[in-house]
Amino acid sequence: MGAGVAATDLLLAIAAVAMSLQGSARADGRAAIAGHYYTDSDELAVWHPQATVRLEAIDELTLAAAYDADVVSAATVDVRTSASTRAFVESRHGIGADLTLEAAPAVRAGGGVSGSFSPDYDSATVALRLSVDDDERIHTLSTAATMSYAVVGRTGDQDASGELVAAGLSAGWAVVLSPAMVFDLAGALELQAGFLESPYRFVDVFARGDPRQRLAMPEAVPNERLRGSARARLRLAISDEVFVRGAYRFHADDWGVLGHTADVELSVAPAEFLTVTASLRFLGQRAASFYRGRYETLPLVPELRTRDRELAAQRSAGGGLSVELRLPEVLGGEAAVFLRGDLTETRLFDTPLLRSRLAGIVGLGLSYTR
Amino acid sequence: MKIVVLVLLAGGCVPVAAWDRERLARPEMAESAHPEADAFDAHVRGAREAALEPGASGGGGCGCN
């Protein structure tokens, strides 16, 4: 709760500084609040409020600040099969501040800091960004570098904790192909080093041929991980009322995970102030090379072991619907409200404790732009 | 990759004048129509999938175990 109050104070302070920099000039920018609720068939529920503010402090400088939180209640299969089988409720708070400088008419440079705080995971991230448009504003090249430091631990247990450092690089290229089509490519690489295990996850190791003999061992994964992804996306205006967006993403890491994701969205704008969007998403993923549903090797315990379903083979299919209503000329700007709902079913392979998961998301957001 | 090449060949890279960008300026053509919703989706997927989302920053914690 303390972190939440501090974050709200920080947002207000940044907004006040930005407003004072403006003096009597107009206060162009955007402010938004949103709330999402996630729930799934594995008895996990997350309430996620967000607030963001972006202000053009002076002509070339834009300041932004953000706050978000997770209030998590869980009685998942991991919780039910752990040493402490009680369901839990905990919260995480995240804050961020960012600035963007228009260094030249077509050059934007910026950077930001963010922090995330929860009882078992604290992290801080620094990011630097640069983007450049060509003279005709047809091509945009962008790049970013991030560095993060985290302390991961199990609440109340000093022994089950460690540090995690991550360095990331990303690059993107967007091109306007026609008055109705934009194509972009983006790629990212991240190197993680340190404590990559979940301190709460234990893996059952059975005696071969005798399932009654079992040891519950802490998860063990490599101390380094290099992962990357690439995405191609097309945005297309079929008419003044119909818009399509499609994307394909490839992801892989040096633990053996490899996956493909396809997204498609269809937006219909029957009026200037109203947009209805339907979306579909499909994902297929190959498991990490050391992932197994059961470890039957006792008394020789495998060096690497996990039952983390993030690292398991999976397929998921989902769809959603959102409605956005825009109200122009509200206090000299535009107000907008969106309402959305999504459902995703995930099929998990080689995971005896959880074969599938059905997840639902509902969200409501309000924004004001001028 | 073939799709990427075909798209680029089909569309070309011709200059688009400012007065021809009305559709490109529509909110439906923006990089992100709902930045807060996209940020939440990336946050959820970060804890559900092994993928690194291009443009997403590292760290942050998953908010669930």
Contacts between the chains, C-beta under 8 A, distances in Angstrom:
chain1	res1	chain2	res2	distance
A	32	B	35	7.4
A	32	B	36	5.7
A	34	B	36	3.8
A	34	B	37	6.8
A	34	B	40	7.4
A	36	B	37	7.3
A	36	B	40	4.7
A	38	B	44	6.0
A	44	B	64	6.0
A	46	B	44	7.8
A	46	B	63	6.4
A	46	B	64	6.4
A	48	B	40	5.7
A	48	B	43	7.4
A	48	B	63	7.9
A	50	B	36	5.0
A	50	B	39	7.0
A	50	B	40	7.0
A	52	B	35	7.3
A	52	B	36	6.6
A	68	B	39	7.5
A	68	B	43	7.9
A	70	B	43	8.0
A	70	B	63	3.4
A	70	B	64	7.2
A	72	B	63	5.7
A	72	B	64	5.1
A	74	B	64	6.3
A	74	B	65	6.7
A	76	B	65	7.7
A	78	B	65	6.6
A	79	B	65	7.5
A	92	B	61	5.7
A	92	B	63	4.5
A	94	B	60	6.5
A	94	B	61	7.8
A	114	B	57	6.9
A	114	B	59	7.9
A	114	B	60	7.2
A	116	B	59	6.8
A	116	B	60	4.5
A	116	B	61	4.5
A	118	B	61	5.5
A	118	B	63	6.8
A	120	B	65	7.6
A	121	B	61	3.7
A	121	B	62	7.3
A	122	B	61	7.5
A	123	B	59	3.9
A	123	B	60	5.7
A	123	B	61	5.7
A	124	B	59	7.2
A	125	B	57	5.1
A	125	B	58	6.3
A	125	B	59	4.5
A	125	B	60	6.8
A	127	B	57	5.4
A	136	B	15	4.8
A	136	B	16	7.8
A	138	B	13	5.9
A	138	B	15	6.3
A	138	B	16	6.7
A	139	B	13	7.4
A	144	B	55	7.2
A	146	B	57	4.5
A	146	B	58	5.3
A	146	B	59	7.9
A	147	B	58	7.8
A	148	B	57	6.9
A	148	B	58	4.4
A	148	B	59	3.0
A	148	B	60	7.5
A	149	B	59	7.3
A	150	B	59	5.3
A	150	B	61	7.1
A	164	B	59	7.8
A	166	B	58	3.8
A	166	B	59	5.8
A	167	B	58	7.5
A	168	B	52	7.7
A	168	B	57	6.9
A	168	B	58	4.8
A	170	B	54	5.6
A	170	B	55	5.9
A	172	B	54	7.0
A	172	B	55	7.1
A	175	B	8	7.7
A	175	B	13	6.0
A	176	B	13	8.0
A	176	B	16	5.2
A	176	B	21	7.9
A	176	B	24	6.6
A	177	B	7	7.3
A	177	B	8	7.5
A	177	B	11	3.1
A	177	B	12	6.8
A	177	B	13	6.8
A	178	B	11	5.6
A	178	B	12	7.9
A	178	B	14	7.1
A	178	B	16	6.8
A	179	B	16	5.3
A	179	B	20	4.2
A	179	B	21	6.5
A	179	B	22	7.7
A	179	B	23	6.1
A	179	B	24	6.6
A	180	B	23	5.1
A	180	B	24	7.4
A	181	B	11	5.6
A	182	B	24	6.6
A	182	B	29	6.6
A	183	B	4	7.9
A	183	B	7	5.7
A	183	B	8	7.0
A	183	B	11	7.0
A	185	B	4	7.2
A	186	B	54	3.8
A	186	B	55	6.1
A	187	B	54	6.0
A	188	B	52	5.3
A	188	B	53	7.3
A	188	B	54	4.3
A	188	B	55	6.9
A	188	B	56	7.4
A	189	B	52	7.8
A	190	B	52	5.2
A	190	B	58	5.5
A	192	B	58	7.4
A	198	B	65	6.5
A	200	B	65	4.9
A	201	B	65	7.9
A	227	B	50	7.2
A	227	B	51	7.8
A	227	B	52	4.9
A	228	B	52	6.4
A	229	B	51	5.6
A	229	B	52	4.7
A	229	B	53	6.8
A	229	B	54	5.6
A	230	B	54	7.1
A	231	B	54	5.0
A	232	B	3	7.3
A	232	B	4	5.3
A	234	B	7	6.2
A	235	B	29	5.3
A	237	B	23	4.0
A	237	B	24	7.4
A	237	B	26	6.8
A	237	B	28	7.4
A	237	B	29	6.0
A	240	B	23	6.8
A	243	B	26	7.0
A	243	B	28	3.9
A	243	B	29	6.3
A	245	B	28	8.0
A	248	B	3	7.6
A	249	B	51	7.0
A	249	B	54	7.6
A	251	B	49	7.9
A	251	B	50	7.0
A	251	B	51	3.7
A	251	B	52	6.2
A	253	B	50	6.5
A	253	B	52	7.9
A	255	B	50	7.9
A	257	B	50	4.3
A	259	B	49	7.2
A	259	B	50	7.0
A	259	B	51	6.0
A	261	B	51	6.9
A	267	B	28	4.3
A	267	B	33	7.6
A	269	B	26	7.4
A	269	B	28	6.3
A	275	B	27	6.8
A	275	B	28	5.8
A	275	B	33	7.6
A	277	B	28	7.6
A	277	B	33	7.1
A	283	B	49	6.6
A	285	B	49	6.6
A	285	B	50	6.5
A	285	B	51	7.7
A	288	B	50	7.4
A	309	B	48	7.8
A	310	B	47	7.1
A	310	B	48	6.4
A	310	B	49	6.3
A	310	B	50	5.2
A	311	B	50	5.8
A	314	B	49	7.8
A	322	B	34	7.1
A	322	B	37	7.4
A	324	B	27	7.5
A	324	B	33	7.2
A	324	B	34	7.3
A	326	B	27	7.4
A	338	B	34	5.5
A	338	B	37	7.0
A	340	B	34	7.4
A	340	B	37	6.0
A	342	B	41	8.0
A	346	B	48	7.4
A	359	B	44	7.9
A	361	B	40	7.7
A	361	B	41	7.7
A	361	B	44	7.2
A	363	B	36	8.0
A	363	B	37	5.6
A	363	B	40	6.8
A	365	B	34	6.3
A	365	B	36	5.2
A	365	B	37	6.5
A	367	B	36	7.9
